[in-house]
């Protein structure tokens, strides 16, 4: 079981437009909300439950009920439900947020577990068992479960502007393909035609009949519910005319109140962002700077020692950063430069030698994530006569690779959505330090892309030798933390080398790792802490600079353009 705080937030209010007060209406001797809370609490993956209601006096009965039953309650925005979720998650230190609505008193705890498990195992930003109409659903209405990381929720909270995005909480995470890693957990055979929720008086009467069929118990399963439903065809027949809301439908009251209400909301980001390695919020600011004209703040996790940027606040996580701007910022040109291509070629040759030295003999299918111009992908294909695919968001570099006849895609979600055959080798050369969730991506590669005996090849800057602090580097890896990240993600280290090629003969600028999927990946990995990281960094960089003055010719090698 994950150590993360997986918080189920149940949104509830009295002011339903179609059935006012429905959440406290009687359902077999208990309020509807009580039934929902009881069922959500039975989910094995959920570590806590909070009811999120509004500050409207009309919702005082909900708050009073929760206080009476010792159920945590958060009161926030009436119509900006996204802000209500964010504030509740922030206050209760959630790592993962599970969205549940209070009008689903038949929701199945096992269905919640199914969606949460898929989210965790695939290291997604968002997972759900349905999307709103017009999307085709396969789970019954009333089993609706949405899961997202707190980091993704924060990005939605900061950037979502459409009224439907604020009211329905999570559309920002899934309504633009490629923006986030999204998983839709399907149900087979499809049960999307069934309705087990409460939006209307007709729904409430059917719910009461269902509960009566179970002796007013609330511990029945979805399988048991389906059996009873088959015995009572009149239930679904009576609901045939009830319409479910579409994605873009919002409460008309929200249109007139959202602007005024939003102005009163405190717009403060979390003081301590979650550590991408251990997940704890015990970070302290370590280094503040300007990089290419943008503010950059690095944090040092007091629990495990990891050094990182707050991804939610970084310019490097904006959607257009790598498609158009990254190369312009770093080399003043979106187009490939001869110097950059030469360095890529030298690295490609070096990585081939490294693979051969580790006994890698044959590869049928290879994937290079962050493939850039495709030079390393091409080298892999030529050396091993392998079929290859590259992932590269940068338009100009991807076009260059495609011009060489290489198969390229824009993003990892795009590739995964195509359900490719698994790969014998997946490489990430100077990619992992750019990712908001490096452990999550590594898990996703193991779970969905790599063969059980496949190879993972990666290289990252070494925090104890490389300058490392810069706009695009969200994570700073040491030899210790790269091992911990891989171990937590379910890999066994085959070889870790420290080297400076092709930049230096003296300094171990890079951490180069070859790993394989573990036969028994951990489900509850405890990250081993590394102590005194800032001190060791300062000492290492001071020693590096001293050696550079003493031996300048071997310290920094020029990359000759070809």
C-alpha positions as CSV (number, residue, x, y, z in Angstrom):
1,X,0.0,0.0,0.0
2,X,1.2,3.5,-0.8
3,X,2.5,5.8,1.9
4,X,0.8,8.7,0.2
5,X,-2.1,10.6,1.8
6,X,-4.9,9.5,-0.5
7,X,-7.8,11.8,0.5
8,X,-11.3,11.3,-0.7
9,X,-13.1,14.6,-0.8
10,X,-16.9,14.4,-1.0
11,X,-18.5,17.5,-2.4
12,X,-21.9,18.3,-0.8
13,X,-24.3,21.2,-0.7
14,X,-27.9,21.8,0.0
15,X,-28.7,24.0,-3.0
16,X,-29.0,21.4,-5.7
17,X,-30.9,22.9,-8.7
18,X,-33.0,19.8,-9.4
19,X,-33.5,18.3,-5.9
20,X,-32.7,20.8,-3.1
21,X,-31.5,19.4,0.2
22,X,-31.0,15.9,-1.4
23,X,-27.8,15.1,0.5
24,X,-29.6,15.1,3.8
25,X,-32.8,13.5,2.6
26,X,-33.7,10.2,4.3
27,X,-32.4,7.0,2.7
28,X,-33.4,3.9,4.6
29,X,-33.2,5.6,8.0
30,X,-30.0,7.6,7.4
31,X,-29.2,10.8,5.4
32,X,-27.9,10.3,1.9
33,X,-24.6,11.9,2.9
34,X,-24.1,9.4,5.7
35,X,-24.5,6.5,3.2
36,X,-21.9,8.0,0.9
37,X,-19.4,8.6,3.7
38,X,-19.9,5.0,5.0
39,X,-19.3,3.5,1.6
40,X,-16.3,5.6,0.7
41,X,-14.7,4.8,4.1
42,X,-14.7,1.1,3.1
43,X,-12.4,1.7,0.2
44,X,-9.0,0.1,1.0
45,X,-6.9,2.6,-0.9
46,X,-8.3,5.7,0.8
47,X,-6.5,7.0,3.8
48,X,-8.9,9.8,4.8
49,X,-12.3,11.3,4.0
50,X,-13.3,15.0,4.1
51,X,-16.7,16.5,3.2
52,X,-16.3,19.7,1.3
53,X,-19.3,22.0,1.5
54,X,-19.7,25.8,1.2
55,X,-19.7,28.8,3.4
56,X,-23.3,29.6,2.4
57,X,-25.5,29.6,5.6
58,X,-27.8,27.2,3.7
59,X,-25.1,24.5,4.1
60,X,-24.9,24.9,7.9
61,X,-26.9,21.7,8.3
62,X,-24.2,19.8,6.4
63,X,-21.4,21.2,8.6
64,X,-23.5,20.4,11.7
65,X,-24.1,16.8,10.6
66,X,-20.4,16.3,9.9
67,X,-19.4,17.7,13.3
68,X,-22.0,15.6,15.1
69,X,-20.6,12.4,13.3
70,X,-16.9,13.5,13.8
71,X,-16.4,13.6,10.0
72,X,-13.8,16.2,8.9
73,X,-15.5,19.0,7.0
74,X,-14.1,21.9,4.9
75,X,-16.2,25.0,4.0
76,X,-15.3,26.9,0.9
77,X,-16.5,28.5,-2.3
78,X,-20.1,27.9,-3.3
79,X,-19.7,27.9,-7.0
80,X,-15.9,27.6,-7.6
81,X,-15.8,24.0,-6.6
82,X,-12.3,23.6,-8.0
83,X,-11.1,26.2,-5.4
84,X,-13.1,24.3,-2.7
85,X,-11.3,21.1,-3.6
86,X,-7.9,22.7,-3.8
87,X,-8.3,24.4,-0.4
88,X,-9.6,21.3,1.2
89,X,-6.8,19.2,-0.2
90,X,-4.2,21.7,0.8
91,X,-5.5,22.0,4.4
92,X,-5.5,18.2,4.8
93,X,-2.1,17.7,3.2
94,X,-3.4,15.5,0.4
95,X,-0.9,13.8,-2.0
96,X,-3.7,12.3,-4.0
97,X,-7.2,13.5,-4.3
98,X,-10.2,11.3,-4.9
99,X,-13.3,13.2,-6.1
100,X,-16.7,11.8,-4.9
101,X,-20.0,13.6,-5.1
102,X,-22.5,13.3,-2.3
103,X,-25.4,12.2,-4.6
104,X,-23.9,8.7,-5.1
105,X,-25.1,6.6,-2.1
106,X,-24.6,3.3,-4.0
107,X,-21.0,4.0,-4.9
108,X,-18.9,0.8,-4.7
109,X,-15.7,0.9,-2.5
110,X,-14.2,-1.7,-4.8
111,X,-14.8,0.6,-7.7
112,X,-13.0,3.4,-5.9
113,X,-10.1,1.0,-5.2
114,X,-10.0,0.0,-8.9
115,X,-9.6,3.5,-10.1
116,X,-7.1,4.6,-7.4
117,X,-5.0,1.4,-8.0
118,X,-4.9,2.1,-11.8
119,X,-3.9,5.7,-11.0
120,X,-1.0,4.7,-8.7
121,X,0.3,1.8,-10.8
122,X,0.4,3.8,-14.0
123,X,1.7,7.0,-12.4
124,X,-0.9,9.1,-14.0
125,X,-1.8,12.7,-13.3
126,X,-5.5,11.9,-13.6
127,X,-7.6,8.7,-13.7
128,X,-11.3,8.1,-13.8
129,X,-13.9,5.5,-14.6
130,X,-15.9,7.9,-16.7
131,X,-15.9,11.3,-18.4
132,X,-19.0,13.5,-18.6
133,X,-21.2,13.4,-21.8
134,X,-20.7,13.5,-24.7
135,X,-18.0,11.0,-23.8
136,X,-19.1,7.4,-23.8
137,X,-19.1,5.9,-20.4
138,X,-18.8,2.2,-19.4
139,X,-19.4,2.4,-15.6
140,X,-22.8,3.0,-14.2
141,X,-23.9,6.6,-13.3
142,X,-23.4,6.8,-9.6
143,X,-20.1,4.9,-9.5
144,X,-18.2,8.0,-10.6
145,X,-14.7,8.2,-9.3
146,X,-12.0,10.7,-10.3
147,X,-8.4,10.6,-9.0
148,X,-5.6,13.1,-9.4
149,X,-2.3,14.1,-7.9
150,X,-2.3,17.2,-5.7
151,X,0.3,18.7,-8.1
152,X,-2.0,18.3,-11.0
153,X,-4.9,19.7,-9.0
154,X,-2.8,22.7,-8.2
155,X,-2.0,23.3,-11.8
156,X,-5.8,23.2,-12.6
157,X,-6.5,25.5,-9.7
158,X,-3.9,28.0,-11.0
159,X,-4.8,27.9,-14.7
160,X,-8.4,26.8,-15.3
161,X,-10.5,29.8,-16.4
162,X,-13.7,28.4,-18.0
163,X,-16.8,28.3,-15.7
164,X,-17.3,24.6,-16.3
165,X,-13.7,23.9,-15.4
166,X,-14.2,25.6,-12.0
167,X,-17.6,24.0,-11.3
168,X,-16.8,20.4,-12.4
169,X,-13.3,20.5,-10.7
170,X,-11.2,18.3,-13.0
171,X,-12.0,19.0,-16.7
172,X,-8.8,21.0,-17.0
173,X,-6.9,17.8,-16.4
174,X,-8.5,15.8,-19.2
175,X,-10.3,18.1,-21.7
176,X,-7.0,18.9,-23.6
177,X,-5.2,15.8,-25.0
178,X,-1.6,15.6,-24.0
179,X,-1.7,18.2,-21.3
180,X,-1.6,15.6,-18.5
181,X,-1.2,11.8,-18.2
182,X,-4.7,10.5,-18.2
183,X,-6.2,7.0,-17.6
184,X,-9.8,6.1,-18.3
185,X,-10.6,2.9,-16.4
186,X,-13.1,1.0,-18.5
187,X,-15.8,-1.5,-17.4
188,X,-16.4,-4.6,-19.5
189,X,-19.0,-5.3,-20.4
190,X,-20.2,-1.7,-20.5
191,X,-22.7,-0.8,-17.7
192,X,-22.9,2.9,-18.8
193,X,-26.6,2.6,-19.4
194,X,-27.4,2.0,-15.7
195,X,-28.2,4.8,-13.3
196,X,-27.6,4.6,-9.5
197,X,-27.4,8.3,-8.4
198,X,-29.7,10.9,-7.0
199,X,-30.4,14.0,-9.0
200,X,-34.2,14.0,-9.1
201,X,-37.1,12.8,-7.0
202,X,-37.4,9.8,-9.2
203,X,-33.8,8.9,-8.5
204,X,-34.5,9.2,-4.7
205,X,-37.4,6.8,-4.9
206,X,-35.4,4.2,-6.8
207,X,-32.5,4.6,-4.3
208,X,-35.0,4.0,-1.4
209,X,-36.3,0.9,-3.2
210,X,-32.7,-0.4,-3.7
211,X,-31.8,0.1,0.0
212,X,-35.1,-1.6,1.0
213,X,-34.2,-4.6,-1.1
214,X,-31.0,-4.9,1.0
215,X,-32.7,-4.4,4.3
216,X,-31.4,-0.8,4.5
217,X,-27.8,-2.0,4.7
218,X,-25.2,0.1,3.0
219,X,-22.5,-2.5,2.7
220,X,-23.8,-4.2,-0.5
221,X,-21.4,-4.5,-3.5
222,X,-21.8,-3.4,-7.1
223,X,-22.1,-7.1,-8.0
224,X,-25.0,-7.5,-5.6
225,X,-26.6,-4.3,-6.8
226,X,-26.5,-5.6,-10.4
227,X,-28.2,-8.8,-9.3
228,X,-31.0,-6.9,-7.6
229,X,-31.3,-4.5,-10.5
230,X,-31.9,-7.5,-12.9
231,X,-34.7,-8.7,-10.6
232,X,-36.4,-5.2,-10.6
233,X,-36.5,-3.9,-14.2
234,X,-38.9,-1.2,-13.1
235,X,-36.1,0.7,-11.4
236,X,-34.2,1.6,-14.6
237,X,-37.5,1.9,-16.5
238,X,-38.7,4.7,-14.2
239,X,-35.5,6.6,-14.8
240,X,-35.4,6.4,-18.6
241,X,-36.3,10.0,-19.0
242,X,-33.7,11.5,-16.6
243,X,-30.9,13.3,-18.4
244,X,-27.3,13.5,-17.1
245,X,-25.4,16.8,-17.3
246,X,-22.8,17.4,-20.1
247,X,-19.3,18.5,-19.5
248,X,-19.9,22.2,-20.2
249,X,-23.2,22.6,-18.3
250,X,-22.8,24.8,-15.2
251,X,-25.2,26.1,-12.6
252,X,-26.5,29.4,-13.9
253,X,-25.9,31.0,-10.5
254,X,-22.2,30.3,-11.0
255,X,-22.0,32.6,-14.0
256,X,-23.0,35.7,-11.9
257,X,-21.3,34.8,-8.7
258,X,-17.9,33.3,-9.8
259,X,-16.1,36.6,-10.4
260,X,-17.2,38.2,-7.2
261,X,-16.5,35.1,-5.2
262,X,-13.1,34.4,-6.7
263,X,-12.0,37.9,-5.8
264,X,-12.4,36.9,-2.1
265,X,-10.4,33.7,-2.4
266,X,-6.9,33.8,-0.9
267,X,-4.6,32.9,-3.7
268,X,-1.8,31.3,-1.9
269,X,0.2,28.4,-3.1
270,X,1.4,25.7,-0.6
271,X,4.4,26.9,1.4
272,X,6.0,23.5,1.3
273,X,5.6,21.6,-2.0
274,X,5.5,17.8,-2.0
275,X,8.8,16.2,-2.6
276,X,8.8,14.3,-6.0
277,X,10.9,11.5,-4.4
278,X,9.4,10.8,-1.0
279,X,6.1,12.7,-1.3
280,X,6.5,14.5,2.0
281,X,5.9,18.2,2.5
282,X,8.9,18.9,4.6
283,X,10.9,21.0,2.2
284,X,12.7,24.2,2.9
285,X,13.9,26.8,0.4
286,X,17.5,26.2,-0.6
287,X,18.3,28.4,-3.6
288,X,16.6,31.3,-5.3
289,X,17.8,32.7,-8.6
290,X,16.9,34.1,-12.0
291,X,17.4,31.7,-15.0
292,X,17.0,33.2,-18.5
293,X,15.0,35.9,-17.0
294,X,12.6,33.6,-15.1
295,X,12.5,33.2,-11.3
296,X,13.6,29.8,-10.1
297,X,13.3,28.5,-6.6
298,X,14.9,25.2,-5.4
299,X,13.7,23.3,-2.3
300,X,15.6,20.8,-0.1
301,X,13.5,18.0,1.3
302,X,14.2,17.7,5.0
303,X,12.9,14.1,5.1
304,X,14.9,12.5,2.3
305,X,17.4,15.1,1.1
306,X,16.1,15.5,-2.4
307,X,16.6,18.9,-4.1
308,X,13.9,20.1,-6.5
309,X,11.8,22.9,-7.9
310,X,8.1,23.2,-7.2
311,X,6.7,22.0,-10.5
312,X,3.4,23.8,-10.1
313,X,5.2,27.1,-10.0
314,X,7.8,26.5,-12.6
315,X,7.7,28.1,-16.1
316,X,9.2,24.8,-17.4
317,X,6.0,23.0,-16.8
318,X,3.9,25.2,-19.1
319,X,2.4,23.5,-22.1
320,X,4.4,25.4,-24.7
321,X,7.7,25.3,-23.0
322,X,9.2,22.3,-24.8
323,X,7.3,22.5,-28.1
324,X,8.5,25.9,-29.0
325,X,10.5,27.8,-26.3
326,X,13.0,25.4,-24.7
327,X,15.6,25.6,-27.5
328,X,15.0,29.3,-28.1
329,X,15.8,30.0,-24.5
330,X,18.8,27.7,-24.2
331,X,20.5,28.2,-27.6
332,X,18.7,31.2,-29.1
333,X,17.4,29.1,-31.9
334,X,14.5,26.6,-32.2
335,X,16.4,25.0,-35.1
336,X,19.2,22.5,-34.3
337,X,22.7,23.9,-34.1
338,X,25.8,22.2,-35.4
339,X,27.4,22.3,-31.9
340,X,24.3,20.7,-30.3
341,X,24.1,18.0,-32.9
342,X,27.8,17.2,-32.5
343,X,27.4,16.8,-28.8
344,X,24.4,14.5,-29.3
345,X,26.5,12.4,-31.8
346,X,29.3,12.0,-29.3
347,X,26.9,11.0,-26.5
348,X,25.2,8.5,-28.8
349,X,28.5,6.8,-29.6
350,X,29.4,6.7,-25.9
351,X,26.1,5.2,-24.9
352,X,26.4,2.4,-27.5
353,X,29.9,1.6,-26.0
354,X,28.3,1.6,-22.5
355,X,25.5,-0.8,-23.5
356,X,28.0,-3.2,-25.2
357,X,30.3,-3.2,-22.2
358,X,27.3,-4.2,-20.0
359,X,26.6,-7.2,-22.2
360,X,23.6,-5.9,-24.1
361,X,23.7,-8.1,-27.2
362,X,20.3,-7.8,-29.0
363,X,17.4,-5.5,-29.0
364,X,14.3,-5.9,-31.2
365,X,12.4,-2.7,-30.3
366,X,13.8,0.5,-28.7
367,X,12.2,3.7,-27.4
368,X,14.1,6.9,-26.9
369,X,12.2,9.4,-24.8
370,X,13.5,13.0,-25.3
371,X,14.9,11.8,-28.7
372,X,15.8,15.3,-29.9
373,X,17.3,15.1,-33.4
374,X,17.1,11.3,-33.3
375,X,20.8,10.7,-33.4
376,X,20.9,8.2,-30.5
377,X,17.7,6.5,-31.7
378,X,19.4,6.1,-35.1
379,X,22.5,4.7,-33.5
380,X,20.5,2.1,-31.6
381,X,18.7,1.0,-34.7
382,X,21.9,0.7,-36.7
383,X,23.9,-1.1,-33.9
384,X,21.2,-3.6,-33.0
385,X,19.1,-3.7,-36.2
386,X,16.2,-2.7,-34.0
387,X,12.8,-1.1,-34.7
388,X,12.7,2.3,-33.0
389,X,10.3,5.0,-31.8
390,X,11.3,8.4,-30.5
391,X,9.4,10.9,-28.3
392,X,10.2,14.5,-28.8
393,X,8.0,17.5,-28.1
394,X,10.3,20.1,-29.8
395,X,8.8,20.7,-33.2
396,X,12.1,21.6,-35.1
397,X,14.1,18.7,-33.7
398,X,11.3,16.2,-34.2
399,X,11.0,17.4,-37.8
400,X,14.7,16.8,-38.3
401,X,14.4,13.2,-37.0
402,X,11.4,12.5,-39.1
403,X,13.3,13.8,-42.2
404,X,15.8,11.0,-41.5
405,X,13.0,8.4,-41.7
406,X,12.6,7.9,-37.9
407,X,9.3,7.2,-36.4
408,X,8.5,10.0,-33.9
409,X,5.6,11.0,-31.6
410,X,5.1,14.3,-29.8
411,X,4.5,13.1,-26.2
412,X,4.6,10.0,-24.0
413,X,0.8,10.1,-23.4
414,X,0.3,10.0,-27.2
415,X,2.6,7.0,-27.5
416,X,0.9,5.1,-24.6
417,X,-2.6,5.9,-26.1
418,X,-1.5,4.0,-29.2
419,X,-1.0,0.9,-27.1
420,X,2.4,0.0,-28.6
421,X,4.1,-3.4,-28.4
422,X,6.5,-3.3,-25.4
423,X,10.2,-2.3,-25.9
424,X,13.4,-4.2,-25.1
425,X,15.1,-0.9,-24.2
426,X,13.7,2.5,-23.1
427,X,16.2,5.4,-22.9
428,X,15.9,8.8,-21.2
429,X,19.1,10.8,-21.9
430,X,19.0,14.0,-19.9
431,X,15.2,13.8,-19.6
432,X,14.4,12.7,-16.0
433,X,15.6,16.0,-14.4
434,X,13.0,17.8,-16.6
435,X,10.0,15.9,-15.4
436,X,7.6,17.0,-12.6
437,X,7.1,13.4,-11.4
438,X,10.2,11.4,-12.3
439,X,9.3,8.4,-10.1
440,X,5.8,8.3,-11.6
441,X,7.1,8.3,-15.2
442,X,9.6,5.5,-14.4
443,X,6.8,3.4,-12.9
444,X,4.7,4.1,-16.0
445,X,7.5,2.9,-18.3
446,X,7.9,-0.3,-16.3
447,X,4.2,-0.9,-16.2
448,X,3.2,-0.1,-19.8
449,X,6.2,0.1,-22.1
450,X,9.2,-2.1,-21.0
451,X,9.4,-5.9,-21.4
452,X,9.9,-7.8,-18.2
453,X,13.6,-8.4,-19.1
454,X,14.0,-5.1,-20.9
455,X,16.7,-2.5,-20.2
456,X,16.2,1.1,-18.9
457,X,19.0,3.4,-19.8
458,X,19.2,6.9,-18.5
459,X,21.5,9.8,-17.8
460,X,21.1,12.8,-15.6
461,X,23.3,15.6,-14.3
462,X,25.2,14.8,-11.2
463,X,24.3,17.4,-8.5
464,X,27.7,17.0,-6.9
465,X,29.6,18.1,-10.1
466,X,27.2,19.7,-12.6
467,X,25.9,23.3,-12.2
468,X,22.4,21.8,-12.1
469,X,20.5,24.9,-11.0
470,X,18.6,26.1,-14.1
471,X,15.2,26.9,-15.4
472,X,14.4,23.5,-17.0
473,X,15.9,21.3,-14.3
474,X,13.0,20.4,-11.9
475,X,15.0,17.7,-10.0
476,X,18.7,17.5,-8.9
477,X,19.9,13.9,-8.6
478,X,22.8,12.6,-6.6
479,X,24.2,9.1,-7.0
480,X,22.1,8.2,-3.9
481,X,18.8,9.8,-5.0
482,X,18.9,8.4,-8.5
483,X,19.2,4.9,-7.0
484,X,16.4,5.6,-4.6
485,X,14.2,6.9,-7.4
486,X,14.8,3.8,-9.5
487,X,14.3,1.5,-6.6
488,X,11.0,3.2,-5.6
489,X,9.8,2.9,-9.2
490,X,10.5,-0.9,-9.2
491,X,13.9,-1.3,-10.9
492,X,17.1,-3.1,-10.1
493,X,20.4,-1.2,-10.9
494,X,22.7,-3.1,-13.2
495,X,25.4,-0.4,-13.4
496,X,25.8,3.2,-12.4
497,X,28.7,5.1,-13.8
498,X,29.8,8.6,-13.1
499,X,31.6,10.4,-16.0
500,X,32.1,13.7,-17.8
501,X,32.1,12.7,-21.4
502,X,32.1,14.6,-23.7
503,X,32.5,17.7,-21.6
504,X,35.3,16.9,-19.1
505,X,38.0,14.4,-18.4
506,X,38.2,15.3,-14.7
507,X,34.7,15.9,-13.5
508,X,31.9,13.3,-13.0
509,X,29.3,15.6,-14.5
510,X,26.8,12.9,-15.3
511,X,25.1,9.8,-13.7
512,X,24.6,7.1,-16.3
513,X,22.4,4.2,-15.2
514,X,21.5,0.9,-16.7
515,X,18.6,-0.9,-14.9
516,X,16.0,-3.6,-15.4
517,X,12.5,-4.1,-14.0
518,X,12.4,-5.8,-10.6
519,X,10.7,-9.2,-10.5
520,X,8.9,-8.0,-7.3
521,X,8.4,-4.2,-7.5
522,X,7.8,-2.6,-4.1
523,X,4.4,-1.5,-3.1
524,X,5.5,0.4,0.0
525,X,9.0,1.6,-0.6
526,X,10.6,3.7,2.1
527,X,13.1,6.1,0.6
528,X,16.4,6.0,2.4
529,X,17.4,9.6,3.3
530,X,20.6,11.3,2.3
531,X,22.0,13.7,4.8
532,X,23.9,16.9,4.4
533,X,23.2,17.3,0.7
534,X,23.6,21.1,0.6
535,X,27.0,20.8,2.4
536,X,28.2,18.0,0.2
537,X,27.1,20.0,-2.8
538,X,29.0,23.2,-1.7
539,X,32.1,21.2,-0.9
540,X,32.0,19.3,-4.2
541,X,31.5,22.4,-6.4
542,X,34.3,24.3,-4.5
543,X,36.7,21.4,-5.1
544,X,35.6,21.2,-8.8
545,X,36.3,24.9,-9.3
546,X,39.7,24.6,-7.7
547,X,40.7,21.7,-9.9
548,X,39.5,23.6,-12.9
549,X,41.9,26.5,-12.2
550,X,44.7,24.0,-11.6
551,X,44.1,21.9,-14.7
552,X,42.0,23.9,-17.2
553,X,42.8,21.8,-20.3
554,X,41.3,18.6,-18.9
555,X,38.5,20.3,-17.0
556,X,36.3,21.6,-19.7
557,X,36.6,20.1,-23.2
558,X,35.3,22.0,-26.2
559,X,32.8,20.2,-28.3
560,X,34.1,20.5,-31.8
561,X,31.6,21.2,-34.5
562,X,31.6,18.8,-37.5
